[in-house]
Amino acid sequence: MPLPSSLWNRSFVLWLLGSAQSRLGSALSGIALSFLVLSQTGSARATALTLACALAPTLLMPLMGAWVDRMPLKVPLIGAALVQGLLQVMVGGVAVAWGEVPLWVVNGAALLSGLANAFAQPASSAAVPALVPPDQLARANGVVISVSQGAWLLGTLAGSGLVAAVSPAVAIALDRVSFLVMAGLLTQVTLPQTMGRGAAGPGLLADLWAGLRLMRRSRTLSFTPVIGLLLNATLAPLLVIVPKRMVSLGAGAQGYGAFLALEAAGMVVAGVLFTVLGRRLPTRRATAAGLLLTAVTYGAMWSWPVLPVVLAGSAVLGFGFGILNTPLNTLLQHLVPAAYLGRVFSVLGMGSSIGMPLSLLLVSPWLDRLPPAVWFGAAACLQGLGTVAWILVVQSERRLPDLRGAEGMA
């Protein structure tokens, strides 16, 4: 399939619209689900278990990435959107009908939704390079993060308002629409029929091993899953501590919505920065700057655990995450041959996502016992270590290898 000649082509615009409304619905239901579990149990530990269920299927993501490289990208993307929409219908419907959803239903739906997401995530990352010209990839990633995070911001504001004014159940039920609209829009997007036909081996395990061999040819590429694991293991306890912290500060669901909205706003600003500057921003240095900025911000939230500092810190964190993740995705999309994108992004996705359930399972016994400030301090220390490690790896590989000759590797 020939690449588009301009950034603002029909398929890319439809992709943006689908991603934006899906992010809006996900933000809305994310707040609702957190407060549904918290209102039923009053426990951060129960919230952590639900989040762990949603993230556990990422263990299978590398095999799914190998599968994605063998099939039309629309199959995992549309299929995942439909499955997640139906699951939201089920949980929201039970909540509205019964008034309370058994935790096994919530956790079972979270597990299935996580499985669908693990299938779609590598396909989504592999799709962007097929939608825009190569020289517009950095700008495209900036546009995607700006639009999707802007929608996330609107969703968090709407979600916190719905939870406070009506109920978490209504917010969850409304989210089904976003996934169904996403599936409809994706049917109109032009994507490659098969990403990795030339790189396909005798089986999925052989394909996965070929992708791992490719990653080993670059120290930077090999280290990105480690960085992803560390970042998300650091962030995971905060995702379940912040809602409870907002309740203790008297801000409640609206305070939590403001926290997430400010974080999304920071990411929007980072996306705009990359949209404007494009390839003029050095990708690996920008990633290092994002790591350092988030470590310092966690430290400030640890030292001054009061509402104004926590809310201001969330905006800075969002900006740091944006200038960390956007250039990293762009770097991988330029470096990795198209036939291997599903596998490489699935390994990165597994490394990133598995850090959350592992971290939650390890620290859940202490989430309700230790002061929230302790978790921000731990995040600052771990993020600082990640910054130092990334800089050392970049310094050891000043010139990135050319991996495009690996197209025929099996």
N, C-alpha and C positions, 0 to 999 in steps of 0.2 A: 504494500500500500504506500503510494507516494505521500511524503509529509506535506502538510499545509504550507502555503507560501507566506502567510501572515499570522500574527498572534490572534487577532480578533476574527477567527473563522467561526462558522455556524456550530460545529461540533464542540469547540472549546467554550463557546458562550452557553450552550445547553448544559455542558458539564458543570460550569460555574453555577448555573441556576439550580441544577439538581443537588449539587454539593451544599449549596447555601441553605436551601429549605430543609435538607436532611439534617444539617448541623443545628438548625433552629429547633427542630423537633427533638433531637437528641438532648440538647441542653435543657429543654423544658422537662423532659421525662427524667433526666438525670437528677435534677433537684427534687422532683416529685418522689422518685424511688428512694432517695436517701432519707427523706423525711417520712415516707411511708413506713420504712423499716424502723427508723428511730422513734416514731410515734407509737408503734406497736410494741417495741421492746425496751426503749429507753437506753439502749446499749450501743456503744460505738463498736463493740466486738461483733455484734450481729450484723451491723452495717459492713464491717470489714469482711465477714464471711461471704456476704452477697457479692461484694466487689471481687473477691477472690474467685468465686464461681464464674463470674463473667470473664475473667482473665485467664483462667486455667487452660482453656482450649488452645491458647497460643503455643503450647508445647508441640502441637501438631502442625504448626504453621509452616515449617520448612518443607514437609511433604506436600502441603497444599500449594506452596509456591512452585514446587516442581510440576505439579498438576496444572497450575495456572499457565506455565510456560508452554503447555501442550495444547491449550484450548483457546477458543475465542474469548477475549476479555469480558465481553458482555455477559457470559454465562455466570461467572461467580458474582459479578456486580449486581445484576438484576435478581439473581436467585437469593442473595443475601438480603437485599432490600425487602423482598417479598416475605421471607421468613421472619425478619425482625418486625415488620409491620404486623404480621399475624400474631406474633408473641405479645406485642403491646396490646392488641385487641383482647387477647385472653386475660392478661394480668389486669388491665383496666376494667374489663367487664366483670371479673370476679370481685374486684375491689368495690365497684359501684353496687353490685348485686348483694354481696355479703357484708359489706362495710369493713371487713378485715380479710386480708389475704394470708393464708397459711405460709409460713416461711419456706416450706419445701416447694411450694408453687413459685414463689418469688425467686428462690435460688435455682430451681430447675429451668425457669424461663431465662434467667441470667446466663446459665451454662449454655443453653441452646443458642442464645443471641451471641454469646462470645464465640461459639463455633462458627456461626455465619460470618461474623466480623473477621475472624482469623482467615477465612477463605477469601474474603473480599479485599482485605487490606493490602496484600502484595499486588493484587490486580489493579487497585486504585493507584498505587505508586508507579506501577509500570505503564499506566495509561497516559499520564501527562506528557511524557516525551513523544508519544504518538499523535498528540493533538496540536502541537505547536512546532515551529521551526527550531532547530538546535540552538541558533544564536539568540532565541527569545526565551529559552528555558528558565533562566534565572528570573526574568520578569514574570513569566507565567506562574512560577511558584509563588512569587510575591503577590500576584493578583489572587491566586487561589487562597492563600492564607488570609489575605485581607477580607475577601468576600465571605469566606466560611466563618472566620472569627467574628466578623460583623454580625452575621446571622446568629452565631452562638451567643453574642452579647444580647441581642434582642430576645433570644430564647430564654436566657437566664433571667432577664428582667420579667418577661411574661410568666415564666415558671414560678418565680418567687411570689409574684402577685397572685397567681392562681392558687398556689398552695396556701397562701395566707387568707385569701378571700373565699375559696371554695373548698377544695380538698386535693390531696395528692392523687387520688384515684382518677379524678376528672382530667388532670394534667397528663397522666399516663395514657389514658384512653385517646386523648387528642393527638398524641404523638404518632399514632398509626398512619395518619394521613401523610406525614412527611415521607415515610418510607415508600408508600405506594406511589406518591408523585415522583419520587426519585426513580423508581423502577420504570415508570412511564416515560420520563425524559430520556433515560438511558437507551431506550429502544430507538431513539432518533439520532444518537451519537454514532459517528463513524469511527470504528476502532479496528485494529488488525484482527484478521480471522484467527490466526495462530501466532503466538509470539516466538516460540522456540522450536519450530519444526526441524530446522537443521541441526539443533543441538540435542534432540531427543535421543536417549539411550534405550536399552532394552527394558527398563523399568524405572519407576519413580525413584527408587533408592540410588540407581546409577545416575540418574539426572541430578539428584541432590548432591551426590559426591562430586560430580563435575562442577557444580556451582561452588562447592566448598574449595575445590582445587583452584578455581579462578580467584576466589577471595584471598587465598594464601599468597597470591602473587604480589599483593600490596599490603604493607604493614598498616597503612591508614585504613584500608578497606577491612582488614581482618579485625581491627580494634574497634570499629564502630559499634558492633553488637555489645561489646563490653561496656562502652560508654552509655549505650541505651539502657542496659541492665542497671547500671549504677544510678543513673538519673531517675529511673522509675521506681527503683527500690527506695530511693530517698524520698520521692514524692508521695508514695503510697500511704504511709501513716498520716500524712497531712490531709489527704482527701477525706478521711473519716474523722479526724480530730477537728478540722475547721468547723463543720456543722455544729458539733457539740460546744466548741469554743464560742461560736456566735450566740448560742443560747445562753451561755454563762455570762457573756458581755451584754445581754439584753437586746441583741440585734435579731435573733431568731432566723427564720427562713429568709426574710428580706435582707438581713445582713449577709447571709451566705450567698444569696443571689447577687448582691453588690460585689462581694469578693470575686465571684466567678466572672461577673460582667467587667470589672476593672482589669482582671487578668486577660480577658478576651480583647479588651480595648488596647492593652499593651501589645498584644500580638498583631492587632490590626495595624498599629503604627509601624511595627517591624516589617509587616508585609508591604506597606506603602513605601517604606525605605527601599526595599529590594525591587519593587515595581519601578521606582524612579531611577535607581542607580544601576540595576541589572547586573551585568558582568563586571562592572567596575569595582564591586565589593569582593575582596579575596575570600573564598569560601572557607578555607581552613582557619584563617585568622578570625573571621567573623564567628565561627563556632567556638573558638577559644574565648573570645570576648563574651559570648553568651554564657558560657560555663562560669566564667569569673564573676559576671554581674549577678547571676542567680545565687552563687555562693555568698557573696557579700550581702545580698538582700535577705537571705535566710538568717544570716548573722544578725542583721538589724532587727528582724522580727523576733529573734531569740532574746536579744538584749532589752527590747522595749515591747513587751507583749500586751499592747493596748490597742483599742479599736482603730484609731486614726493611723497608727503605724502599720497594723496588719492590712488595712485596706489600701494604703498607699503602696505597701510592699507588694500587694497582689498585682498592681498595674506594672510595677518594675519587673516582677517575675514574668509576666506575660511578654513584655518586650524582650527580656533575656531569652525566654523559650523560643521566641520568633527568630531572633538573630542567631540562635543555635541550630534550630531544626531546618529552617528554610535553606540556608547554604549547604547544610549537610546532605539534604535530599538532592539538591542541584548537583553537588559534587558526585554523588553516586550515579545519578542519571546520565551525567556526561562520561563518567569513567567506565561504567559497566556496559557491555554489549547488550543490545535489545533482547536477544534470545535468552539472556540470563537475568533479566531484571526481576522477574517474579521470584526466582530462587534467592537472589541476593537480598531483596527487600523483605522476603519472608524470614530469613535468618536474622536480619536486623530487627524486624518486628517481634520475633520470638524473644530475642535478647532484651528488647525494650520492655515487652509486656510481661515476661515471666518474672521480672524483678518485683512487680507489684504483688502478685499472689504469694510469692515466697516471703517477701517482706511482711505482708499482712499476717501470714500464718505464724511467722516467727515472733512478731511483736504484739499480736492480738491479746495475749494474757496481760500485757502491761498498759494497753491503751486507756483503760478506765482507771488505772492506778497512779500513773505518773502525770505531773502537770503538763499542759500542752506546750509550754515554752521549751521543755526538754526536747521535744520532737523537732522543733525548729533548729535547736542547737545541733542535734545530730545531723540534720539535713545540711547545715552549713559546713560541717566538717567533711562529710562524704562528698559534697559537691566540690569542695576545695581540692580533695584528693583527685577527683575526676579531672579537674582543670589541669593540675600538674601532670597527670598521666597523659592527657591529650597533647599537651605542649611537647612532652618528651618524644612521643611517637612522631609528631609532625617534624620535629627537629631531626629525627633519625631517618626520615624519608623526605628530603627537601624537594625532590623531583618525583612526581607520580609516574608509575609505569604505564605503558600503552597496552591496554588489555583488549584492544579491538581485534588483534590477531587470534583471539581465542574463539572466534565464531564457530570453528569446526570442531572444537574440543568436545569429547563425549565422556 
